[in-house]
Amino acid sequence: MNSTLARALNSKLSKIGLPGLLPSPVFASSFWSDFSTWYHSVSKMTLSLSKNEIMYGVLTNWSSCSTLNHLILIGKYFFYCKSLNSAKFQFADFLNLVYDKIEIESNIASASNKQNIFLKKWCSFIN
């Protein structure tokens, strides 16, 4: 999203009581770059997300697509939560959120006896 459009949308949102819900284009670009680097370091898969993939998800048929799309959704949720609270965006906070979500999903998998599905999805992201 270009900076002019982002500023216009944030301006409109602030008029209806939802100020600054969109991160700055510079932050968003930096975040997704950090995301790609982190994802590669954990999964050993090279990642170069397009704007469409960030917006709509990765639609290829490779095996970790659902995990990657889940992580992209968590990233967008992270933007939303931080914007609502006018909090500073820090990638470490995103990672904390990811690992909290993984822990919750692990507990649900254990309770429903579906640990094998959980492990298949998150094996690269847990120790």
N, CA, C and O atoms as a GROMACS GRO file, in nm:
protein
  508
    1MET      N    1   0.085  -0.117   0.000
    1MET     CA    2   0.000   0.000   0.000
    1MET      C    3   0.090   0.123   0.000
    1MET      O    4   0.184   0.131   0.079
    2ASN      N    5   0.061   0.218  -0.088
    2ASN     CA    6   0.148   0.335  -0.092
    2ASN      C    7   0.117   0.428   0.024
    2ASN      O    8   0.008   0.423   0.082
    3SER      N    9   0.214   0.515   0.058
    3SER     CA   10   0.201   0.598   0.177
    3SER      C   11   0.087   0.698   0.166
    3SER      O   12   0.024   0.730   0.267
    4THR      N   13   0.058   0.749   0.047
    4THR     CA   14  -0.053   0.844   0.030
    4THR      C   15  -0.186   0.777   0.061
    4THR      O   16  -0.269   0.834   0.131
    5LEU      N   17  -0.205   0.656   0.011
    5LEU     CA   18  -0.327   0.583   0.037
    5LEU      C   19  -0.339   0.547   0.185
    5LEU      O   20  -0.447   0.558   0.242
    6ALA      N   21  -0.230   0.504   0.246
    6ALA     CA   22  -0.232   0.470   0.388
    6ALA      C   23  -0.268   0.591   0.474
    6ALA      O   24  -0.347   0.580   0.567
    7ARG      N   25  -0.209   0.707   0.442
    7ARG     CA   26  -0.243   0.829   0.516
    7ARG      C   27  -0.390   0.865   0.498
    7ARG      O   28  -0.456   0.904   0.594
    8ALA      N   29  -0.441   0.852   0.377
    8ALA     CA   30  -0.582   0.885   0.350
    8ALA      C   31  -0.674   0.791   0.427
    8ALA      O   32  -0.774   0.834   0.485
    9LEU      N   33  -0.642   0.662   0.427
    9LEU     CA   34  -0.725   0.567   0.501
    9LEU      C   35  -0.718   0.592   0.651
    9LEU      O   36  -0.821   0.587   0.718
   10ASN      N   37  -0.599   0.617   0.704
   10ASN     CA   38  -0.588   0.648   0.846
   10ASN      C   39  -0.663   0.775   0.882
   10ASN      O   40  -0.722   0.784   0.990
   11SER      N   41  -0.663   0.874   0.792
   11SER     CA   42  -0.738   0.997   0.815
   11SER      C   43  -0.887   0.968   0.823
   11SER      O   44  -0.956   1.018   0.912
   12LYS      N   45  -0.937   0.889   0.728
   12LYS     CA   46  -1.079   0.852   0.729
   12LYS      C   47  -1.114   0.773   0.854
   12LYS      O   48  -1.219   0.795   0.915
   13LEU      N   49  -1.026   0.680   0.892
   13LEU     CA   50  -1.052   0.598   1.011
   13LEU      C   51  -1.055   0.683   1.137
   13LEU      O   52  -1.135   0.658   1.227
   14SER      N   53  -0.967   0.784   1.145
   14SER     CA   54  -0.965   0.869   1.264
   14SER      C   55  -1.092   0.953   1.275
   14SER      O   56  -1.134   0.987   1.386
   15LYS      N   57  -1.153   0.986   1.162
   15LYS     CA   58  -1.278   1.063   1.163
   15LYS      C   59  -1.394   0.982   1.220
   15LYS      O   60  -1.490   1.040   1.270
   16ILE      N   61  -1.385   0.850   1.212
   16ILE     CA   62  -1.492   0.767   1.268
   16ILE      C   63  -1.450   0.704   1.401
   16ILE      O   64  -1.515   0.611   1.448
   17GLY      N   65  -1.343   0.753   1.459
   17GLY     CA   66  -1.300   0.708   1.591
   17GLY      C   67  -1.207   0.590   1.592
   17GLY      O   68  -1.193   0.524   1.696
   18LEU      N   69  -1.144   0.560   1.482
   18LEU     CA   70  -1.048   0.448   1.474
   18LEU      C   71  -0.914   0.499   1.421
   18LEU      O   72  -0.875   0.464   1.310
   19PRO      N   73  -0.844   0.580   1.499
   19PRO     CA   74  -0.722   0.640   1.448
   19PRO      C   75  -0.608   0.541   1.429
   19PRO      O   76  -0.590   0.449   1.509
   20GLY      N   77  -0.533   0.559   1.322
   20GLY     CA   78  -0.406   0.490   1.301
   20GLY      C   79  -0.410   0.339   1.299
   20GLY      O   80  -0.318   0.276   1.351
   21LEU      N   81  -0.512   0.279   1.240
   21LEU     CA   82  -0.518   0.133   1.238
   21LEU      C   83  -0.422   0.071   1.139
   21LEU      O   84  -0.391  -0.048   1.149
   22LEU      N   85  -0.374   0.148   1.045
   22LEU     CA   86  -0.280   0.093   0.948
   22LEU      C   87  -0.138   0.133   0.987
   22LEU      O   88  -0.112   0.250   1.017
   23PRO      N   89  -0.047   0.036   0.986
   23PRO     CA   90   0.091   0.073   1.015
   23PRO      C   91   0.148   0.156   0.901
   23PRO      O   92   0.100   0.148   0.788
   24SER      N   93   0.249   0.233   0.930
   24SER     CA   94   0.312   0.311   0.824
   24SER      C   95   0.371   0.216   0.721
   24SER      O   96   0.413   0.105   0.755
   25PRO      N   97   0.374   0.258   0.594
   25PRO     CA   98   0.431   0.171   0.491
   25PRO      C   99   0.576   0.132   0.520
   25PRO      O  100   0.618   0.020   0.488
   26VAL      N  101   0.651   0.221   0.581
   26VAL     CA  102   0.790   0.190   0.614
   26VAL      C  103   0.794   0.080   0.719
   26VAL      O  104   0.873  -0.015   0.707
   27PHE      N  105   0.709   0.092   0.823
   27PHE     CA  106   0.706  -0.012   0.925
   27PHE      C  107   0.658  -0.144   0.865
   27PHE      O  108   0.718  -0.249   0.890
   28ALA      N  109   0.552  -0.140   0.786
   28ALA     CA  110   0.498  -0.262   0.727
   28ALA      C  111   0.604  -0.333   0.643
   28ALA      O  112   0.620  -0.454   0.653
   29SER      N  113   0.675  -0.258   0.562
   29SER     CA  114   0.780  -0.316   0.479
   29SER      C  115   0.889  -0.379   0.565
   29SER      O  116   0.934  -0.490   0.538
   30SER      N  117   0.929  -0.308   0.669
   30SER     CA  118   1.031  -0.358   0.760
   30SER      C  119   0.982  -0.483   0.833
   30SER      O  120   1.056  -0.580   0.848
   31PHE      N  121   0.857  -0.480   0.878
   31PHE     CA  122   0.800  -0.594   0.949
   31PHE      C  123   0.801  -0.719   0.861
   31PHE      O  124   0.847  -0.825   0.904
   32TRP      N  125   0.750  -0.706   0.737
   32TRP     CA  126   0.742  -0.824   0.651
   32TRP      C  127   0.880  -0.873   0.609
   32TRP      O  128   0.898  -0.992   0.582
   33SER      N  129   0.977  -0.784   0.601
   33SER     CA  130   1.114  -0.825   0.575
   33SER      C  131   1.168  -0.905   0.694
   33SER      O  132   1.228  -1.011   0.676
   34ASP      N  133   1.147  -0.854   0.816
   34ASP     CA  134   1.188  -0.927   0.937
   34ASP      C  135   1.114  -1.060   0.946
   34ASP      O  136   1.173  -1.162   0.984
   35PHE      N  137   0.986  -1.060   0.912
   35PHE     CA  138   0.905  -1.181   0.913
   35PHE      C  139   0.967  -1.286   0.820
   35PHE      O  140   0.983  -1.401   0.859
   36SER      N  141   1.002  -1.246   0.698
   36SER     CA  142   1.061  -1.338   0.600
   36SER      C  143   1.194  -1.394   0.649
   36SER      O  144   1.221  -1.513   0.635
   37THR      N  145   1.276  -1.308   0.707
   37THR     CA  146   1.405  -1.352   0.761
   37THR      C  147   1.385  -1.451   0.875
   37THR      O  148   1.449  -1.555   0.879
   38TRP      N  149   1.295  -1.418   0.967
   38TRP     CA  150   1.266  -1.507   1.080
   38TRP      C  151   1.210  -1.640   1.030
   38TRP      O  152   1.252  -1.746   1.076
   39TYR      N  153   1.115  -1.634   0.937
   39TYR     CA  154   1.053  -1.755   0.885
   39TYR      C  155   1.159  -1.846   0.822
   39TYR      O  156   1.157  -1.968   0.841
   40HIS      N  157   1.251  -1.787   0.747
   40HIS     CA  158   1.359  -1.864   0.685
   40HIS      C  159   1.448  -1.927   0.791
   40HIS      O  160   1.488  -2.043   0.779
   41SER      N  161   1.481  -1.851   0.896
   41SER     CA  162   1.570  -1.903   0.999
   41SER      C  163   1.507  -2.019   1.075
   41SER      O  164   1.579  -2.108   1.122
   42VAL      N  165   1.376  -2.022   1.086
   42VAL     CA  166   1.308  -2.128   1.159
   42VAL      C  167   1.273  -2.246   1.069
   42VAL      O  168   1.293  -2.361   1.107
   43SER      N  169   1.221  -2.217   0.951
   43SER     CA  170   1.170  -2.323   0.864
   43SER      C  171   1.270  -2.370   0.759
   43SER      O  172   1.250  -2.473   0.695
   44LYS      N  173   1.377  -2.292   0.740
   44LYS     CA  174   1.477  -2.319   0.635
   44LYS      C  175   1.418  -2.306   0.495
   44LYS      O  176   1.475  -2.359   0.399
   45MET      N  177   1.306  -2.237   0.482
   45MET     CA  178   1.245  -2.212   0.352
   45MET      C  179   1.261  -2.064   0.318
   45MET      O  180   1.231  -1.977   0.400
   46THR      N  181   1.308  -2.037   0.198
   46THR     CA  182   1.322  -1.900   0.153
   46THR      C  183   1.184  -1.844   0.125
   46THR      O  184   1.099  -1.910   0.065
   47LEU      N  185   1.163  -1.722   0.168
   47LEU     CA  186   1.031  -1.662   0.157
   47LEU      C  187   1.044  -1.520   0.106
   47LEU      O  188   1.123  -1.441   0.158
   48SER      N  189   0.968  -1.488   0.006
   48SER     CA  190   0.960  -1.352  -0.047
   48SER      C  191   0.812  -1.325  -0.073
   48SER      O  192   0.758  -1.360  -0.178
   49LEU      N  193   0.747  -1.261   0.024
   49LEU     CA  194   0.603  -1.238   0.015
   49LEU      C  195   0.570  -1.119  -0.074
   49LEU      O  196   0.629  -1.012  -0.060
   50SER      N  197   0.476  -1.138  -0.164
   50SER     CA  198   0.425  -1.026  -0.244
   50SER      C  199   0.314  -0.957  -0.165
   50SER      O  200   0.266  -1.011  -0.066
   51LYS      N  201   0.275  -0.840  -0.207
   51LYS     CA  202   0.165  -0.768  -0.141
   51LYS      C  203   0.037  -0.850  -0.146
   51LYS      O  204  -0.039  -0.853  -0.050
   52ASN      N  205   0.012  -0.917  -0.259
   52ASN     CA  206  -0.107  -1.001  -0.271
   52ASN      C  207  -0.104  -1.118  -0.173
   52ASN      O  208  -0.206  -1.153  -0.115
   53GLU      N  209   0.013  -1.178  -0.154
   53GLU     CA  210   0.024  -1.290  -0.060
   53GLU      C  211   0.004  -1.243   0.083
   53GLU      O  212  -0.053  -1.316   0.164
   54ILE      N  213   0.049  -1.124   0.115
   54ILE     CA  214   0.025  -1.069   0.249
   54ILE      C  215  -0.123  -1.039   0.268
   54ILE      O  216  -0.180  -1.066   0.374
   55MET      N  217  -0.185  -0.986   0.166
   55MET     CA  218  -0.327  -0.952   0.176
   55MET      C  219  -0.418  -1.075   0.176
   55MET      O  220  -0.511  -1.084   0.256
   56TYR      N  221  -0.391  -1.171   0.087
   56TYR     CA  222  -0.485  -1.281   0.063
   56TYR      C  223  -0.433  -1.419   0.103
   56TYR      O  224  -0.509  -1.515   0.102
   57GLY      N  225  -0.307  -1.429   0.137
   57GLY     CA  226  -0.250  -1.558   0.172
   57GLY      C  227  -0.172  -1.618   0.057
   57GLY      O  228  -0.183  -1.576  -0.058
   58VAL      N  229  -0.094  -1.718   0.091
   58VAL     CA  230  -0.013  -1.789  -0.007
   58VAL      C  231  -0.097  -1.905  -0.058
   58VAL      O  232  -0.145  -1.987   0.020
   59LEU      N  233  -0.114  -1.911  -0.188
   59LEU     CA  234  -0.206  -2.007  -0.248
   59LEU      C  235  -0.137  -2.121  -0.321
   59LEU      O  236  -0.203  -2.197  -0.392
   60THR      N  237  -0.007  -2.134  -0.305
   60THR     CA  238   0.064  -2.244  -0.369
   60THR      C  239   0.036  -2.373  -0.293
   60THR      O  240  -0.023  -2.370  -0.185
   61ASN      N  241   0.078  -2.485  -0.348
   61ASN     CA  242   0.048  -2.615  -0.289
   61ASN      C  243   0.162  -2.673  -0.206
   61ASN      O  244   0.165  -2.795  -0.186
   62TRP      N  245   0.253  -2.594  -0.157
   62TRP     CA  246   0.360  -2.652  -0.079
   62TRP      C  247   0.312  -2.682   0.063
   62TRP      O  248   0.216  -2.622   0.111
   63SER      N  249   0.378  -2.774   0.127
   63SER     CA  250   0.326  -2.839   0.247
   63SER      C  251   0.302  -2.748   0.367
   63SER      O  252   0.212  -2.776   0.447
   64SER      N  253   0.378  -2.642   0.382
   64SER     CA  254   0.360  -2.557   0.500
   64SER      C  255   0.273  -2.435   0.472
   64SER      O  256   0.277  -2.338   0.549
   65CYS      N  257   0.197  -2.438   0.367
   65CYS     CA  258   0.114  -2.323   0.328
   65CYS      C  259   0.017  -2.282   0.438
   65CYS      O  260   0.002  -2.163   0.465
   66SER      N  261  -0.049  -2.377   0.502
   66SER     CA  262  -0.146  -2.340   0.605
   66SER      C  263  -0.077  -2.277   0.726
   66SER      O  264  -0.130  -2.185   0.787
   67THR      N  265   0.041  -2.327   0.761
   67THR     CA  266   0.116  -2.268   0.872
   67THR      C  267   0.159  -2.126   0.837
   67THR      O  268   0.143  -2.034   0.917
   68LEU      N  269   0.212  -2.109   0.717
   68LEU     CA  270   0.254  -1.975   0.674
   68LEU      C  271   0.135  -1.880   0.672
   68LEU      O  272   0.146  -1.767   0.720
   69ASN      N  273   0.023  -1.923   0.618
   69ASN     CA  274  -0.096  -1.836   0.615
   69ASN      C  275  -0.144  -1.802   0.756
   69ASN      O  276  -0.189  -1.691   0.782
   70HIS      N  277  -0.134  -1.898   0.847
   70HIS     CA  278  -0.170  -1.872   0.986
   70HIS      C  279  -0.078  -1.764   1.045
   70HIS      O  280  -0.124  -1.673   1.114
   71LEU      N  281   0.051  -1.775   1.016
   71LEU     CA  282   0.148  -1.676   1.066
   71LEU      C  283   0.123  -1.538   1.004
   71LEU      O  284   0.138  -1.437   1.072
   72ILE      N  285   0.085  -1.533   0.878
   72ILE     CA  286   0.052  -1.406   0.813
   72ILE      C  287  -0.070  -1.343   0.882
   72ILE      O  288  -0.072  -1.223   0.907
   73LEU      N  289  -0.170  -1.425   0.911
   73LEU     CA  290  -0.289  -1.374   0.982
   73LEU      C  291  -0.252  -1.322   1.121
   73LEU      O  292  -0.304  -1.219   1.164
   74ILE      N  293  -0.164  -1.393   1.191
   74ILE     CA  294  -0.119  -1.346   1.322
   74ILE      C  295  -0.047  -1.212   1.306
   74ILE      O  296  -0.064  -1.123   1.390
   75GLY      N  297   0.032  -1.197   1.200
   75GLY     CA  298   0.100  -1.069   1.175
   75GLY      C  299   0.001  -0.956   1.154
   75GLY      O  300   0.019  -0.847   1.208
   76LYS      N  301  -0.102  -0.981   1.077
   76LYS     CA  302  -0.203  -0.877   1.053
   76LYS      C  303  -0.282  -0.847   1.180
   76LYS      O  304  -0.316  -0.731   1.206
   77TYR      N  305  -0.310  -0.949   1.259
   77TYR     CA  306  -0.377  -0.931   1.388
   77TYR      C  307  -0.288  -0.848   1.482
   77TYR      O  308  -0.336  -0.762   1.555
   78PHE      N  309  -0.158  -0.875   1.478
   78PHE     CA  310  -0.061  -0.800   1.557
   78PHE      C  311  -0.067  -0.651   1.522
   78PHE      O  312  -0.070  -0.566   1.610
   79PHE      N  313  -0.069  -0.620   1.392
   79PHE     CA  314  -0.083  -0.480   1.349
   79PHE      C  315  -0.208  -0.418   1.409
   79PHE      O  316  -0.204  -0.308   1.465
   80TYR      N  317  -0.319  -0.489   1.397
   80TYR     CA  318  -0.448  -0.438   1.444
   80TYR      C  319  -0.444  -0.410   1.594
   80TYR      O  320  -0.484  -0.302   1.638
   81CYS      N  321  -0.396  -0.506   1.673
   81CYS     CA  322  -0.393  -0.489   1.819
   81CYS      C  323  -0.302  -0.374   1.860
   81CYS      O  324  -0.339  -0.292   1.944
   82LYS      N  325  -0.185  -0.366   1.801
   82LYS     CA  326  -0.092  -0.259   1.836
   82LYS      C  327  -0.148  -0.123   1.795
   82LYS      O  328  -0.127  -0.024   1.866
   83SER      N  329  -0.217  -0.118   1.682
   83SER     CA  330  -0.275   0.009   1.638
   83SER      C  331  -0.388   0.054   1.730
   83SER      O  332  -0.401   0.173   1.758
   84LEU      N  333  -0.469  -0.040   1.775
   84LEU     CA  334  -0.579  -0.004   1.866
   84LEU      C  335  -0.527   0.057   1.995
   84LEU      O  336  -0.587   0.150   2.049
   85ASN      N  337  -0.415   0.005   2.042
   85ASN     CA  338  -0.357   0.052   2.168
   85ASN      C  339  -0.254   0.162   2.149
   85ASN      O  340  -0.192   0.207   2.245
   86SER      N  341  -0.235   0.205   2.026
   86SER     CA  342  -0.132   0.304   1.992
   86SER      C  343   0.004   0.264   2.048
   86SER      O  344   0.084   0.348   2.088
   87ALA      N  345   0.028   0.134   2.051
   87ALA     CA  346   0.152   0.083   2.106
   87ALA      C  347   0.262   0.079   2.000
   87ALA      O  348   0.234   0.078   1.880
   88LYS      N  349   0.384   0.077   2.047
   88LYS     CA  350   0.498   0.071   1.957
   88LYS      C  351   0.506  -0.069   1.896
   88LYS      O  352   0.489  -0.170   1.965
   89PHE      N  353   0.532  -0.074   1.767
   89PHE     CA  354   0.546  -0.201   1.696
   89PHE      C  355   0.688  -0.254   1.715
   89PHE      O  356   0.785  -0.188   1.677
   90GLN      N  357   0.701  -0.372   1.773
   90GLN     CA  358   0.832  -0.435   1.786
   90GLN      C  359   0.820  -0.580   1.743
   90GLN      O  360   0.728  -0.650   1.786
   91PHE      N  361   0.911  -0.625   1.660
   91PHE     CA  362   0.903  -0.761   1.607
   91PHE      C  363   0.907  -0.865   1.718
   91PHE      O  364   0.842  -0.969   1.708
   92ALA      N  365   0.982  -0.838   1.824
   92ALA     CA  366   0.988  -0.932   1.937
   92ALA      C  367   0.850  -0.954   1.998
   92ALA      O  368   0.819  -1.064   2.043
   93ASP      N  369   0.767  -0.850   2.000
   93ASP     CA  370   0.630  -0.864   2.051
   93ASP      C  371   0.549  -0.957   1.961
   93ASP      O  372   0.467  -1.036   2.009
   94PHE      N  373   0.571  -0.947   1.831
   94PHE     CA  374   0.505  -1.037   1.737
   94PHE      C  375   0.545  -1.182   1.766
   94PHE      O  376   0.460  -1.270   1.771
   95LEU      N  377   0.674  -1.205   1.786
   95LEU     CA  378   0.721  -1.341   1.815
   95LEU      C  379   0.659  -1.394   1.943
   95LEU      O  380   0.622  -1.512   1.949
   96ASN      N  381   0.647  -1.310   2.045
   96ASN     CA  382   0.580  -1.353   2.169
   96ASN      C  383   0.436  -1.394   2.141
   96ASN      O  384   0.389  -1.495   2.192
   97LEU      N  385   0.368  -1.316   2.059
   97LEU     CA  386   0.230  -1.348   2.023
   97LEU      C  387   0.223  -1.482   1.949
   97LEU      O  388   0.136  -1.564   1.978
   98VAL      N  389   0.314  -1.504   1.855
   98VAL     CA  390   0.317  -1.630   1.780
   98VAL      C  391   0.333  -1.748   1.875
   98VAL      O  392   0.258  -1.845   1.867
   99TYR      N  393   0.430  -1.739   1.964
   99TYR     CA  394   0.455  -1.852   2.053
   99TYR      C  395   0.344  -1.870   2.156
   99TYR      O  396   0.320  -1.982   2.202
  100ASP      N  397   0.275  -1.764   2.194
  100ASP     CA  398   0.155  -1.777   2.279
  100ASP      C  399   0.045  -1.852   2.203
  100ASP      O  400  -0.021  -1.939   2.259
  101LYS      N  401   0.027  -1.818   2.077
  101LYS     CA  402  -0.074  -1.885   1.994
  101LYS      C  403  -0.039  -2.033   1.974
  101LYS      O  404  -0.126  -2.119   1.977
  102ILE      N  405   0.089  -2.062   1.954
  102ILE     CA  406   0.132  -2.201   1.939
  102ILE      C  407   0.104  -2.279   2.068
  102ILE      O  408   0.058  -2.393   2.063
  103GLU      N  409   0.132  -2.218   2.181
  103GLU     CA  410   0.106  -2.285   2.309
  103GLU      C  411  -0.043  -2.315   2.328
  103GLU      O  412  -0.080  -2.423   2.374
  104ILE      N  413  -0.127  -2.219   2.293
  104ILE     CA  414  -0.272  -2.240   2.302
  104ILE      C  415  -0.315  -2.354   2.210
  104ILE      O  416  -0.391  -2.442   2.250
  105GLU      N  417  -0.264  -2.352   2.088
  105GLU     CA  418  -0.298  -2.458   1.994
  105GLU      C  419  -0.247  -2.594   2.042
  105GLU      O  420  -0.312  -2.696   2.020
  106SER      N  421  -0.132  -2.597   2.108
  106SER     CA  422  -0.079  -2.721   2.165
  106SER      C  423  -0.172  -2.775   2.273
  106SER      O  424  -0.200  -2.895   2.278
  107ASN      N  425  -0.220  -2.687   2.359
  107ASN     CA  426  -0.313  -2.728   2.465
  107ASN      C  427  -0.443  -2.783   2.406
  107ASN      O  428  -0.496  -2.883   2.454
  108ILE      N  429  -0.493  -2.719   2.303
  108ILE     CA  430  -0.615  -2.766   2.237
  108ILE      C  431  -0.590  -2.902   2.172
  108ILE      O  432  -0.674  -2.992   2.180
  109ALA      N  433  -0.475  -2.917   2.107
  109ALA     CA  434  -0.441  -3.045   2.042
  109ALA      C  435  -0.430  -3.157   2.145
  109ALA      O  436  -0.476  -3.269   2.120
  110SER      N  437  -0.370  -3.127   2.260
  110SER     CA  438  -0.358  -3.228   2.365
  110SER      C  439  -0.495  -3.268   2.419
  110SER      O  440  -0.523  -3.387   2.439
  111ALA      N  441  -0.579  -3.169   2.442
  111ALA     CA  442  -0.712  -3.196   2.496
  111ALA      C  443  -0.799  -3.274   2.399
  111ALA      O  444  -0.886  -3.350   2.441
  112SER      N  445  -0.776  -3.256   2.270
  112SER     CA  446  -0.859  -3.323   2.170
  112SER      C  447  -0.788  -3.442   2.105
  112SER      O  448  -0.835  -3.498   2.005
  113ASN      N  449  -0.674  -3.481   2.164
  113ASN     CA  450  -0.597  -3.596   2.116
  113ASN      C  451  -0.560  -3.583   1.968
  113ASN      O  452  -0.572  -3.678   1.891
  114LYS      N  453  -0.513  -3.463   1.930
  114LYS     CA  454  -0.472  -3.437   1.791
  114LYS      C  455  -0.330  -3.381   1.786
  114LYS      O  456  -0.299  -3.294   1.704
  115GLN      N  457  -0.244  -3.432   1.874
  115GLN     CA  458  -0.106  -3.384   1.879
  115GLN      C  459  -0.032  -3.409   1.748
  115GLN      O  460   0.055  -3.330   1.711
  116ASN      N  461  -0.065  -3.516   1.678
  116ASN     CA  462   0.005  -3.545   1.552
  116ASN      C  463  -0.021  -3.436   1.448
  116ASN      O  464   0.070  -3.400   1.374
  117ILE      N  465  -0.142  -3.384   1.443
  117ILE     CA  466  -0.173  -3.274   1.349
  117ILE      C  467  -0.100  -3.147   1.392
  117ILE      O  468  -0.044  -3.075   1.309
  118PHE      N  469  -0.101  -3.121   1.523
  118PHE     CA  470  -0.030  -3.005   1.576
  118PHE      C  471   0.119  -3.012   1.543
  118PHE      O  472   0.176  -2.914   1.495
  119LEU      N  473   0.180  -3.126   1.568
  119LEU     CA  474   0.324  -3.141   1.544
  119LEU      C  475   0.359  -3.128   1.396
  119LEU      O  476   0.463  -3.071   1.362
  120LYS      N  477   0.274  -3.179   1.310
  120LYS     CA  478   0.298  -3.166   1.166
  120LYS      C  479   0.296  -3.019   1.124
  120LYS      O  480   0.378  -2.975   1.043
  121LYS      N  481   0.204  -2.944   1.181
  121LYS     CA  482   0.190  -2.802   1.145
  121LYS      C  483   0.305  -2.718   1.201
  121LYS      O  484   0.361  -2.635   1.129
  122TRP      N  485   0.340  -2.738   1.328
  122TRP     CA  486   0.430  -2.648   1.396
  122TRP      C  487   0.570  -2.706   1.423
  122TRP      O  488   0.647  -2.644   1.496
  123CYS      N  489   0.604  -2.822   1.366
  123CYS     CA  490   0.730  -2.888   1.401
  123CYS      C  491   0.853  -2.798   1.385
  123CYS      O  492   0.948  -2.810   1.463
  124SER      N  493   0.853  -2.711   1.287
  124SER     CA  494   0.970  -2.622   1.268
  124SER      C  495   0.977  -2.510   1.371
  124SER      O  496   1.081  -2.446   1.387
  125PHE      N  497   0.868  -2.486   1.441
  125PHE     CA  498   0.860  -2.369   1.528
  125PHE      C  499   0.865  -2.402   1.677
  125PHE      O  500   0.863  -2.313   1.762
  126ILE      N  501   0.871  -2.532   1.709
  126ILE     CA  502   0.881  -2.571   1.850
  126ILE      C  503   1.012  -2.644   1.872
  126ILE      O  504   1.066  -2.708   1.781
  127ASN      N  505   1.063  -2.634   1.993
  127ASN     CA  506   1.193  -2.696   2.025
  127ASN      C  507   1.181  -2.844   2.047
  127ASN      O  508   1.281  -2.911   2.075
   0.00000   0.00000   0.00000
